[in-house]
Amino acid sequence: MMLQRVSIWAIMLLFVAACQNQDTLHFSNEGDNWEVDYTVNIYDENSQSIDYAIRYIGEESLPETLNYSIGSTTVTGEILSEGGVIEHSGSGCSGCAVTREDDDIEFSIEWDDEHEESFVLE
């Protein structure tokens, strides 16, 4: 019984220690019609995961279809939620060059085949 408790505490301690080695970087910006929040979770020198949210803040009706590029990710034919948001989480890489705090993350978006906006996330 005592050995089980010690084992459980050891596993929890390892888990907490592993989580503390993670760095998190936040990038964001907004344009006339879009607001973007981009989070990078860095696990080690060549492993990371990425989460982002893109929100429509324009004054016209919600766009029907979107094509966008954020960092190294390109998406075509995306459809917004009813709230005007696209949320993405969990994509990442292992064995890659990780994002740095001083990197500029480029964002560009086209919607309804007639509008376009671009800016850099900082």
N, CA, C and O atoms as CSV, one atom per row, in Angstrom:
chain,resi,resn,atom,element,x,y,z
A,1,MET,N,N,0.825,-1.191,0.000
A,1,MET,CA,C,0.000,0.000,0.000
A,1,MET,C,C,0.870,1.256,0.000
A,1,MET,O,O,0.617,2.194,-0.755
A,2,MET,N,N,1.887,1.266,0.845
A,2,MET,CA,C,2.791,2.409,0.917
A,2,MET,C,C,3.549,2.578,-0.396
A,2,MET,O,O,3.780,3.700,-0.848
A,3,LEU,N,N,3.935,1.456,-1.006
A,3,LEU,CA,C,4.662,1.506,-2.273
A,3,LEU,C,C,3.786,2.110,-3.370
A,3,LEU,O,O,4.285,2.849,-4.218
A,4,GLN,N,N,2.493,1.806,-3.364
A,4,GLN,CA,C,1.578,2.384,-4.347
A,4,GLN,C,C,1.506,3.897,-4.194
A,4,GLN,O,O,1.537,4.622,-5.188
A,5,ARG,N,N,1.411,4.375,-2.970
A,5,ARG,CA,C,1.339,5.818,-2.738
A,5,ARG,C,C,2.610,6.513,-3.212
A,5,ARG,O,O,2.558,7.568,-3.844
A,6,VAL,N,N,3.743,5.909,-2.900
A,6,VAL,CA,C,5.020,6.488,-3.332
A,6,VAL,C,C,5.090,6.507,-4.856
A,6,VAL,O,O,5.545,7.487,-5.444
A,7,SER,N,N,4.643,5.434,-5.493
A,7,SER,CA,C,4.658,5.367,-6.960
A,7,SER,C,C,3.754,6.429,-7.572
A,7,SER,O,O,4.131,7.085,-8.543
A,8,ILE,N,N,2.577,6.597,-7.014
A,8,ILE,CA,C,1.645,7.608,-7.524
A,8,ILE,C,C,2.242,9.000,-7.373
A,8,ILE,O,O,2.172,9.808,-8.299
A,9,TRP,N,N,2.831,9.289,-6.208
A,9,TRP,CA,C,3.455,10.602,-6.006
A,9,TRP,C,C,4.626,10.810,-6.952
A,9,TRP,O,O,4.827,11.920,-7.446
A,10,ALA,N,N,5.396,9.776,-7.211
A,10,ALA,CA,C,6.541,9.892,-8.123
A,10,ALA,C,C,6.067,10.195,-9.541
A,10,ALA,O,O,6.656,11.028,-10.230
A,11,ILE,N,N,5.015,9.528,-9.973
A,11,ILE,CA,C,4.463,9.780,-11.310
A,11,ILE,C,C,3.922,11.199,-11.401
A,11,ILE,O,O,4.152,11.883,-12.398
A,12,MET,N,N,3.212,11.647,-10.382
A,12,MET,CA,C,2.679,13.015,-10.395
A,12,MET,C,C,3.804,14.039,-10.418
A,12,MET,O,O,3.708,15.050,-11.114
A,13,LEU,N,N,4.862,13.789,-9.670
A,13,LEU,CA,C,6.000,14.698,-9.643
A,13,LEU,C,C,6.670,14.775,-11.010
A,13,LEU,O,O,7.036,15.861,-11.458
A,14,LEU,N,N,6.835,13.637,-11.675
A,14,LEU,CA,C,7.414,13.627,-13.021
A,14,LEU,C,C,6.531,14.392,-14.001
A,14,LEU,O,O,7.036,15.133,-14.845
A,15,PHE,N,N,5.223,14.216,-13.894
A,15,PHE,CA,C,4.297,14.916,-14.776
A,15,PHE,C,C,4.390,16.425,-14.579
A,15,PHE,O,O,4.453,17.175,-15.553
A,16,VAL,N,N,4.399,16.865,-13.345
A,16,VAL,CA,C,4.504,18.300,-13.048
A,16,VAL,C,C,5.833,18.844,-13.543
A,16,VAL,O,O,5.876,19.932,-14.116
A,17,ALA,N,N,6.908,18.117,-13.335
A,17,ALA,CA,C,8.228,18.562,-13.795
A,17,ALA,C,C,8.264,18.661,-15.312
A,17,ALA,O,O,8.848,19.598,-15.855
A,18,ALA,N,N,7.649,17.708,-16.005
A,18,ALA,CA,C,7.625,17.744,-17.469
A,18,ALA,C,C,6.832,18.944,-17.968
A,18,ALA,O,O,7.223,19.575,-18.950
A,19,CYS,N,N,5.740,19.264,-17.317
A,19,CYS,CA,C,4.931,20.411,-17.730
A,19,CYS,C,C,5.655,21.729,-17.500
A,19,CYS,O,O,5.448,22.685,-18.247
A,20,GLN,N,N,6.489,21.793,-16.490
A,20,GLN,CA,C,7.200,23.028,-16.199
A,20,GLN,C,C,8.277,23.324,-17.230
A,20,GLN,O,O,8.706,24.472,-17.348
A,21,ASN,N,N,8.726,22.330,-17.976
A,21,ASN,CA,C,9.739,22.544,-18.999
A,21,ASN,C,C,9.143,23.126,-20.273
A,21,ASN,O,O,9.886,23.455,-21.197
A,22,GLN,N,N,7.872,23.258,-20.344
A,22,GLN,CA,C,7.193,23.777,-21.522
A,22,GLN,C,C,7.199,25.299,-21.506
A,22,GLN,O,O,6.879,25.919,-20.492
A,23,ASP,N,N,7.563,25.893,-22.632
A,23,ASP,CA,C,7.456,27.342,-22.801
A,23,ASP,C,C,6.227,27.632,-23.641
A,23,ASP,O,O,5.897,26.867,-24.547
A,24,THR,N,N,5.554,28.720,-23.352
A,24,THR,CA,C,4.390,29.127,-24.126
A,24,THR,C,C,4.605,30.535,-24.641
A,24,THR,O,O,4.940,31.446,-23.883
A,25,LEU,N,N,4.408,30.705,-25.949
A,25,LEU,CA,C,4.528,32.013,-26.589
A,25,LEU,C,C,3.165,32.427,-27.112
A,25,LEU,O,O,2.426,31.604,-27.652
A,26,HIS,N,N,2.829,33.701,-26.953
A,26,HIS,CA,C,1.555,34.229,-27.445
A,26,HIS,C,C,1.834,35.321,-28.477
A,26,HIS,O,O,2.662,36.204,-28.257
A,27,PHE,N,N,1.134,35.244,-29.594
A,27,PHE,CA,C,1.207,36.256,-30.641
A,27,PHE,C,C,-0.224,36.685,-30.943
A,27,PHE,O,O,-1.137,35.861,-30.900
A,28,SER,N,N,-0.431,37.954,-31.246
A,28,SER,CA,C,-1.775,38.411,-31.596
A,28,SER,C,C,-1.693,39.719,-32.370
A,28,SER,O,O,-0.671,40.406,-32.369
A,29,ASN,N,N,-2.783,40.036,-33.021
A,29,ASN,CA,C,-2.928,41.313,-33.708
A,29,ASN,C,C,-4.333,41.353,-34.290
A,29,ASN,O,O,-5.047,40.350,-34.293
A,30,GLU,N,N,-4.716,42.514,-34.777
A,30,GLU,CA,C,-6.005,42.623,-35.457
A,30,GLU,C,C,-5.909,43.624,-36.591
A,30,GLU,O,O,-5.103,44.555,-36.572
A,31,GLY,N,N,-6.759,43.397,-37.578
A,31,GLY,CA,C,-6.878,44.316,-38.702
A,31,GLY,C,C,-8.251,44.959,-38.665
A,31,GLY,O,O,-8.877,45.037,-37.608
A,32,ASP,N,N,-8.717,45.414,-39.804
A,32,ASP,CA,C,-10.032,46.049,-39.873
A,32,ASP,C,C,-11.174,45.053,-39.684
A,32,ASP,O,O,-12.228,45.407,-39.155
A,33,ASN,N,N,-10.968,43.803,-40.119
A,33,ASN,CA,C,-12.041,42.817,-40.109
A,33,ASN,C,C,-11.760,41.555,-39.302
A,33,ASN,O,O,-12.679,40.785,-39.023
A,34,TRP,N,N,-10.511,41.335,-38.927
A,34,TRP,CA,C,-10.135,40.081,-38.284
A,34,TRP,C,C,-9.233,40.311,-37.083
A,34,TRP,O,O,-8.411,41.227,-37.069
A,35,GLU,N,N,-9.400,39.463,-36.078
A,35,GLU,CA,C,-8.554,39.460,-34.891
A,35,GLU,C,C,-8.002,38.036,-34.751
A,35,GLU,O,O,-8.741,37.062,-34.891
A,36,VAL,N,N,-6.702,37.925,-34.475
A,36,VAL,CA,C,-6.069,36.611,-34.401
A,36,VAL,C,C,-5.276,36.470,-33.106
A,36,VAL,O,O,-4.511,37.361,-32.739
A,37,ASP,N,N,-5.463,35.351,-32.421
A,37,ASP,CA,C,-4.654,34.955,-31.267
A,37,ASP,C,C,-3.983,33.637,-31.624
A,37,ASP,O,O,-4.640,32.705,-32.088
A,38,TYR,N,N,-2.679,33.560,-31.407
A,38,TYR,CA,C,-1.863,32.423,-31.831
A,38,TYR,C,C,-0.968,32.027,-30.663
A,38,TYR,O,O,-0.215,32.857,-30.154
A,39,THR,N,N,-1.042,30.778,-30.236
A,39,THR,CA,C,-0.270,30.302,-29.090
A,39,THR,C,C,0.595,29.126,-29.508
A,39,THR,O,O,0.126,28.190,-30.156
A,40,VAL,N,N,1.867,29.187,-29.128
A,40,VAL,CA,C,2.807,28.110,-29.413
A,40,VAL,C,C,3.266,27.516,-28.087
A,40,VAL,O,O,3.762,28.231,-27.217
A,41,ASN,N,N,3.098,26.211,-27.937
A,41,ASN,CA,C,3.596,25.488,-26.768
A,41,ASN,C,C,4.860,24.755,-27.187
A,41,ASN,O,O,4.808,23.839,-28.008
A,42,ILE,N,N,5.997,25.154,-26.627
A,42,ILE,CA,C,7.287,24.576,-26.998
A,42,ILE,C,C,7.680,23.561,-25.930
A,42,ILE,O,O,7.793,23.893,-24.750
A,43,TYR,N,N,7.886,22.316,-26.365
A,43,TYR,CA,C,8.205,21.233,-25.441
A,43,TYR,C,C,9.707,21.017,-25.291
A,43,TYR,O,O,10.183,20.703,-24.200
A,44,ASP,N,N,10.446,21.182,-26.366
A,44,ASP,CA,C,11.904,21.128,-26.321
A,44,ASP,C,C,12.435,21.853,-27.548
A,44,ASP,O,O,11.667,22.505,-28.255
A,45,GLU,N,N,13.726,21.751,-27.813
A,45,GLU,CA,C,14.321,22.556,-28.882
A,45,GLU,C,C,13.855,22.189,-30.285
A,45,GLU,O,O,14.159,22.912,-31.234
A,46,ASN,N,N,13.123,21.082,-30.445
A,46,ASN,CA,C,12.623,20.730,-31.774
A,46,ASN,C,C,11.229,20.104,-31.751
A,46,ASN,O,O,10.916,19.238,-32.568
A,47,SER,N,N,10.393,20.551,-30.805
A,47,SER,CA,C,9.042,20.017,-30.704
A,47,SER,C,C,8.095,21.093,-30.165
A,47,SER,O,O,8.369,21.723,-29.144
A,48,GLN,N,N,6.977,21.290,-30.869
A,48,GLN,CA,C,6.009,22.303,-30.456
A,48,GLN,C,C,4.615,21.933,-30.928
A,48,GLN,O,O,4.448,21.092,-31.812
A,49,SER,N,N,3.610,22.571,-30.328
A,49,SER,CA,C,2.234,22.476,-30.821
A,49,SER,C,C,1.678,23.892,-30.932
A,49,SER,O,O,2.145,24.813,-30.262
A,50,ILE,N,N,0.680,24.047,-31.786
A,50,ILE,CA,C,0.141,25.373,-32.093
A,50,ILE,C,C,-1.375,25.372,-31.929
A,50,ILE,O,O,-2.061,24.447,-32.365
A,51,ASP,N,N,-1.882,26.423,-31.293
A,51,ASP,CA,C,-3.320,26.671,-31.178
A,51,ASP,C,C,-3.574,28.085,-31.678
A,51,ASP,O,O,-2.759,28.979,-31.447
A,52,TYR,N,N,-4.694,28.297,-32.360
A,52,TYR,CA,C,-5.028,29.662,-32.753
A,52,TYR,C,C,-6.531,29.849,-32.863
A,52,TYR,O,O,-7.291,28.896,-33.036
A,53,ALA,N,N,-6.934,31.113,-32.758
A,53,ALA,CA,C,-8.332,31.507,-32.941
A,53,ALA,C,C,-8.352,32.719,-33.859
A,53,ALA,O,O,-7.593,33.669,-33.670
A,54,ILE,N,N,-9.226,32.674,-34.850
A,54,ILE,CA,C,-9.416,33.776,-35.798
A,54,ILE,C,C,-10.857,34.241,-35.636
A,54,ILE,O,O,-11.785,33.441,-35.760
A,55,ARG,N,N,-11.051,35.528,-35.360
A,55,ARG,CA,C,-12.395,36.073,-35.125
A,55,ARG,C,C,-12.719,37.160,-36.140
A,55,ARG,O,O,-11.907,38.043,-36.416
A,56,TYR,N,N,-13.921,37.072,-36.683
A,56,TYR,CA,C,-14.398,38.125,-37.578
A,56,TYR,C,C,-14.900,39.284,-36.727
A,56,TYR,O,O,-15.788,39.102,-35.894
A,57,ILE,N,N,-14.336,40.477,-36.931
A,57,ILE,CA,C,-14.753,41.664,-36.176
A,57,ILE,C,C,-15.279,42.750,-37.115
A,57,ILE,O,O,-15.505,43.887,-36.704
A,58,GLY,N,N,-15.468,42.381,-38.379
A,58,GLY,CA,C,-15.960,43.336,-39.368
A,58,GLY,C,C,-17.416,43.692,-39.137
A,58,GLY,O,O,-18.099,43.081,-38.315
A,59,GLU,N,N,-17.879,44.684,-39.872
A,59,GLU,CA,C,-19.244,45.170,-39.687
A,59,GLU,C,C,-20.237,44.596,-40.687
A,59,GLU,O,O,-21.445,44.722,-40.491
A,60,GLU,N,N,-19.758,43.976,-41.742
A,60,GLU,CA,C,-20.656,43.362,-42.719
A,60,GLU,C,C,-21.096,41.993,-42.199
A,60,GLU,O,O,-20.626,41.539,-41.156
A,61,SER,N,N,-21.995,41.343,-42.929
A,61,SER,CA,C,-22.454,40.020,-42.499
A,61,SER,C,C,-21.294,39.026,-42.525
A,61,SER,O,O,-20.290,39.243,-43.204
A,62,LEU,N,N,-21.446,37.939,-41.780
A,62,LEU,CA,C,-20.382,36.939,-41.695
A,62,LEU,C,C,-20.045,36.389,-43.073
A,62,LEU,O,O,-20.942,36.089,-43.861
A,63,PRO,N,N,-18.769,36.255,-43.364
A,63,PRO,CA,C,-18.358,35.670,-44.644
A,63,PRO,C,C,-18.813,34.219,-44.751
A,63,PRO,O,O,-19.006,33.534,-43.747
A,64,GLU,N,N,-18.978,33.769,-45.990
A,64,GLU,CA,C,-19.392,32.387,-46.203
A,64,GLU,C,C,-18.210,31.434,-46.269
A,64,GLU,O,O,-18.216,30.398,-45.603
A,65,THR,N,N,-17.201,31.765,-47.057
A,65,THR,CA,C,-16.037,30.887,-47.175
A,65,THR,C,C,-14.751,31.688,-47.046
A,65,THR,O,O,-14.679,32.856,-47.428
A,66,LEU,N,N,-13.738,31.026,-46.496
A,66,LEU,CA,C,-12.462,31.678,-46.228
A,66,LEU,C,C,-11.308,30.846,-46.756
A,66,LEU,O,O,-11.375,29.618,-46.800
A,67,ASN,N,N,-10.265,31.526,-47.149
A,67,ASN,CA,C,-8.967,30.922,-47.400
A,67,ASN,C,C,-7.992,31.734,-46.572
A,67,ASN,O,O,-7.979,32.962,-46.654
A,68,TYR,N,N,-7.179,31.063,-45.779
A,68,TYR,CA,C,-6.242,31.829,-44.964
A,68,TYR,C,C,-4.911,31.114,-44.827
A,68,TYR,O,O,-4.785,29.910,-45.049
A,69,SER,N,N,-3.929,31.911,-44.452
A,69,SER,CA,C,-2.587,31.426,-44.182
A,69,SER,C,C,-2.142,32.036,-42.864
A,69,SER,O,O,-2.246,33.246,-42.662
A,70,ILE,N,N,-1.648,31.195,-41.972
A,70,ILE,CA,C,-1.160,31.671,-40.681
A,70,ILE,C,C,0.107,30.886,-40.362
A,70,ILE,O,O,0.069,29.662,-40.237
A,71,GLY,N,N,1.215,31.581,-40.233
A,71,GLY,CA,C,2.492,30.898,-40.059
A,71,GLY,C,C,2.763,30.016,-41.260
A,71,GLY,O,O,2.736,30.490,-42.396
A,72,SER,N,N,3.023,28.744,-41.029
A,72,SER,CA,C,3.290,27.812,-42.127
A,72,SER,C,C,2.052,27.006,-42.520
A,72,SER,O,O,2.154,26.070,-43.313
A,73,THR,N,N,0.899,27.352,-41.981
A,73,THR,CA,C,-0.349,26.638,-42.254
A,73,THR,C,C,-1.195,27.395,-43.269
A,73,THR,O,O,-1.393,28.603,-43.139
A,74,THR,N,N,-1.697,26.682,-44.285
A,74,THR,CA,C,-2.606,27.266,-45.266
A,74,THR,C,C,-3.888,26.437,-45.289
A,74,THR,O,O,-3.838,25.210,-45.364
A,75,VAL,N,N,-5.033,27.111,-45.226
A,75,VAL,CA,C,-6.331,26.439,-45.207
A,75,VAL,C,C,-7.215,27.070,-46.275
A,75,VAL,O,O,-7.268,28.294,-46.394
A,76,THR,N,N,-7.911,26.236,-47.054
A,76,THR,CA,C,-8.832,26.744,-48.074
A,76,THR,C,C,-10.232,26.178,-47.826
A,76,THR,O,O,-10.390,25.060,-47.337
A,77,GLY,N,N,-11.231,26.968,-48.172
A,77,GLY,CA,C,-12.614,26.523,-48.061
A,77,GLY,C,C,-13.142,26.416,-46.644
A,77,GLY,O,O,-14.095,25.675,-46.400
A,78,GLU,N,N,-12.552,27.131,-45.711
A,78,GLU,CA,C,-12.990,27.091,-44.303
A,78,GLU,C,C,-14.324,27.823,-44.152
A,78,GLU,O,O,-14.587,28.804,-44.847
A,79,ILE,N,N,-15.153,27.337,-43.243
A,79,ILE,CA,C,-16.443,27.965,-42.954
A,79,ILE,C,C,-16.434,28.417,-41.496
A,79,ILE,O,O,-16.059,27.652,-40.608
A,80,LEU,N,N,-16.843,29.647,-41.254
A,80,LEU,CA,C,-16.882,30.195,-39.895
A,80,LEU,C,C,-17.994,29.569,-39.072
A,80,LEU,O,O,-19.009,29.134,-39.615
A,81,SER,N,N,-17.798,29.523,-37.757
A,81,SER,CA,C,-18.875,29.133,-36.855
A,81,SER,C,C,-19.898,30.269,-36.836
A,81,SER,O,O,-19.640,31.346,-37.373
A,82,GLU,N,N,-21.051,30.034,-36.221
A,82,GLU,CA,C,-22.086,31.071,-36.144
A,82,GLU,C,C,-21.597,32.308,-35.414
A,82,GLU,O,O,-22.071,33.413,-35.678
A,83,GLY,N,N,-20.657,32.133,-34.503
A,83,GLY,CA,C,-20.107,33.258,-33.758
A,83,GLY,C,C,-19.003,33.996,-34.496
A,83,GLY,O,O,-18.432,34.949,-33.967
A,84,GLY,N,N,-18.699,33.565,-35.714
A,84,GLY,CA,C,-17.668,34.228,-36.501
A,84,GLY,C,C,-16.255,33.870,-36.089
A,84,GLY,O,O,-15.343,34.687,-36.212
A,85,VAL,N,N,-16.067,32.643,-35.598
A,85,VAL,CA,C,-14.762,32.230,-35.078
A,85,VAL,C,C,-14.295,30.941,-35.745
A,85,VAL,O,O,-15.087,30.048,-36.044
A,86,ILE,N,N,-12.991,30.872,-35.968
A,86,ILE,CA,C,-12.326,29.625,-36.352
A,86,ILE,C,C,-11.371,29.306,-35.210
A,86,ILE,O,O,-10.545,30.140,-34.837
A,87,GLU,N,N,-11.479,28.112,-34.658
A,87,GLU,CA,C,-10.549,27.696,-33.613
A,87,GLU,C,C,-9.821,26.446,-34.079
A,87,GLU,O,O,-10.421,25.524,-34.633
A,88,HIS,N,N,-8.530,26.437,-33.845
A,88,HIS,CA,C,-7.704,25.306,-34.232
A,88,HIS,C,C,-6.779,24.987,-33.070
A,88,HIS,O,O,-6.210,25.894,-32.463
A,89,SER,N,N,-6.624,23.710,-32.755
A,89,SER,CA,C,-5.687,23.380,-31.682
A,89,SER,C,C,-4.992,22.060,-31.952
A,89,SER,O,O,-5.519,21.154,-32.598
A,90,GLY,N,N,-3.787,22.003,-31.425
A,90,GLY,CA,C,-3.078,20.744,-31.397
A,90,GLY,C,C,-2.149,20.423,-32.542
A,90,GLY,O,O,-1.424,19.432,-32.455
A,91,SER,N,N,-2.125,21.198,-33.611
A,91,SER,CA,C,-1.178,20.843,-34.663
A,91,SER,C,C,0.219,21.170,-34.177
A,91,SER,O,O,0.409,22.078,-33.368
A,92,GLY,N,N,1.165,20.450,-34.657
A,92,GLY,CA,C,2.519,20.709,-34.211
A,92,GLY,C,C,3.514,19.896,-34.984
A,92,GLY,O,O,3.211,19.330,-36.034
A,93,CYS,N,N,4.707,19.850,-34.447
A,93,CYS,CA,C,5.762,19.119,-35.121
A,93,CYS,C,C,6.769,18.611,-34.108
A,93,CYS,O,O,6.895,19.130,-32.999
A,94,SER,N,N,7.470,17.593,-34.523
A,94,SER,CA,C,8.575,17.055,-33.749
A,94,SER,C,C,9.737,16.926,-34.716
A,94,SER,O,O,9.553,16.471,-35.845
A,95,GLY,N,N,10.913,17.313,-34.301
A,95,GLY,CA,C,12.057,17.310,-35.205
A,95,GLY,C,C,12.069,18.523,-36.106
A,95,GLY,O,O,12.633,18.475,-37.199
A,96,CYS,N,N,11.461,19.606,-35.671
A,96,CYS,CA,C,11.345,20.818,-36.486
A,96,CYS,C,C,12.043,21.989,-35.802
A,96,CYS,O,O,12.417,21.908,-34.632
A,97,ALA,N,N,12.209,23.056,-36.533
A,97,ALA,CA,C,12.689,24.306,-35.933
A,97,ALA,C,C,11.496,24.946,-35.231
A,97,ALA,O,O,10.472,25.203,-35.864
A,98,VAL,N,N,11.614,25.204,-33.953
A,98,VAL,CA,C,10.491,25.751,-33.199
A,98,VAL,C,C,10.413,27.268,-33.341
A,98,VAL,O,O,11.390,27.932,-33.685
A,99,THR,N,N,9.239,27.787,-33.070
A,99,THR,CA,C,8.981,29.223,-33.115
A,99,THR,C,C,9.744,29.907,-31.985
A,99,THR,O,O,9.881,29.363,-30.889
A,100,ARG,N,N,10.232,31.101,-32.273
A,100,ARG,CA,C,10.933,31.890,-31.252
A,100,ARG,C,C,10.113,33.125,-30.905
A,100,ARG,O,O,9.241,33.548,-31.664
A,101,GLU,N,N,10.409,33.685,-29.757
A,101,GLU,CA,C,9.676,34.855,-29.274
A,101,GLU,C,C,9.790,36.047,-30.221
A,101,GLU,O,O,8.852,36.837,-30.328
A,102,ASP,N,N,10.916,36.190,-30.906
A,102,ASP,CA,C,11.106,37.332,-31.801
A,102,ASP,C,C,10.652,37.059,-33.234
A,102,ASP,O,O,10.849,37.904,-34.107
A,103,ASP,N,N,10.051,35.900,-33.493
A,103,ASP,CA,C,9.525,35.598,-34.826
A,103,ASP,C,C,8.276,36.430,-35.101
A,103,ASP,O,O,7.487,36.707,-34.198
A,104,ASP,N,N,8.114,36.815,-36.339
A,104,ASP,CA,C,6.879,37.449,-36.792
A,104,ASP,C,C,6.049,36.380,-37.488
A,104,ASP,O,O,6.533,35.724,-38.410
A,105,ILE,N,N,4.821,36.200,-37.062
A,105,ILE,CA,C,3.920,35.223,-37.656
A,105,ILE,C,C,3.033,35.969,-38.647
A,105,ILE,O,O,2.261,36.847,-38.262
A,106,GLU,N,N,3.149,35.615,-39.922
A,106,GLU,CA,C,2.357,36.292,-40.955
A,106,GLU,C,C,0.972,35.666,-41.056
A,106,GLU,O,O,0.813,34.446,-41.003
A,107,PHE,N,N,-0.024,36.533,-41.203
A,107,PHE,CA,C,-1.411,36.107,-41.355
A,107,PHE,C,C,-2.005,36.802,-42.569
A,107,PHE,O,O,-1.873,38.017,-42.719
A,108,SER,N,N,-2.658,36.039,-43.433
A,108,SER,CA,C,-3.404,36.636,-44.544
A,108,SER,C,C,-4.686,35.833,-44.736
A,108,SER,O,O,-4.723,34.622,-44.518
A,109,ILE,N,N,-5.727,36.537,-45.147
A,109,ILE,CA,C,-7.032,35.896,-45.298
A,109,ILE,C,C,-7.757,36.498,-46.491
A,109,ILE,O,O,-7.673,37.699,-46.746
A,110,GLU,N,N,-8.469,35.646,-47.214
A,110,GLU,CA,C,-9.349,36.064,-48.312
A,110,GLU,C,C,-10.725,35.496,-47.992
A,110,GLU,O,O,-10.842,34.366,-47.517
A,111,TRP,N,N,-11.771,36.285,-48.253
A,111,TRP,CA,C,-13.106,35.775,-47.986
A,111,TRP,C,C,-14.080,36.214,-49.061
A,111,TRP,O,O,-13.976,37.294,-49.643
A,112,ASP,N,N,-15.023,35.331,-49.292
A,112,ASP,CA,C,-16.085,35.529,-50.279
A,112,ASP,C,C,-15.551,35.942,-51.646
A,112,ASP,O,O,-16.218,36.675,-52.376
A,113,ASP,N,N,-14.365,35.482,-51.994
A,113,ASP,CA,C,-13.743,35.716,-53.307
A,113,ASP,C,C,-13.601,37.181,-53.682
A,113,ASP,O,O,-13.402,37.489,-54.857
A,114,GLU,N,N,-13.698,38.098,-52.720
A,114,GLU,CA,C,-13.575,39.510,-53.089
A,114,GLU,C,C,-12.869,40.378,-52.061
A,114,GLU,O,O,-12.545,41.528,-52.359
A,115,HIS,N,N,-12.621,39.870,-50.861
A,115,HIS,CA,C,-11.976,40.668,-49.814
A,115,HIS,C,C,-10.674,40.001,-49.395
A,115,HIS,O,O,-10.530,38.780,-49.463
A,116,GLU,N,N,-9.728,40.831,-48.961
A,116,GLU,CA,C,-8.436,40.310,-48.522
A,116,GLU,C,C,-7.867,41.207,-47.428
A,116,GLU,O,O,-8.039,42.425,-47.459
A,117,GLU,N,N,-7.189,40.591,-46.464
A,117,GLU,CA,C,-6.540,41.345,-45.397
A,117,GLU,C,C,-5.299,40.576,-44.954
A,117,GLU,O,O,-5.303,39.345,-44.922
A,118,SER,N,N,-4.238,41.304,-44.615
A,118,SER,CA,C,-2.989,40.693,-44.152
A,118,SER,C,C,-2.383,41.535,-43.045
A,118,SER,O,O,-2.491,42.761,-43.059
A,119,PHE,N,N,-1.746,40.877,-42.086
A,119,PHE,CA,C,-0.977,41.575,-41.063
A,119,PHE,C,C,-0.051,40.585,-40.375
A,119,PHE,O,O,-0.147,39.375,-40.582
A,120,VAL,N,N,0.840,41.113,-39.561
A,120,VAL,CA,C,1.822,40.301,-38.850
A,120,VAL,C,C,1.418,40.199,-37.386
A,120,VAL,O,O,1.067,41.197,-36.757
A,121,LEU,N,N,1.469,38.984,-36.850
A,121,LEU,CA,C,1.191,38.768,-35.434
A,121,LEU,C,C,2.464,39.021,-34.653
A,121,LEU,O,O,3.547,38.588,-35.047
A,122,GLU,N,N,2.327,39.714,-33.559
A,122,GLU,CA,C,3.504,40.061,-32.753
A,122,GLU,C,C,3.348,39.563,-31.339
A,122,GLU,O,O,4.239,39.761,-30.513
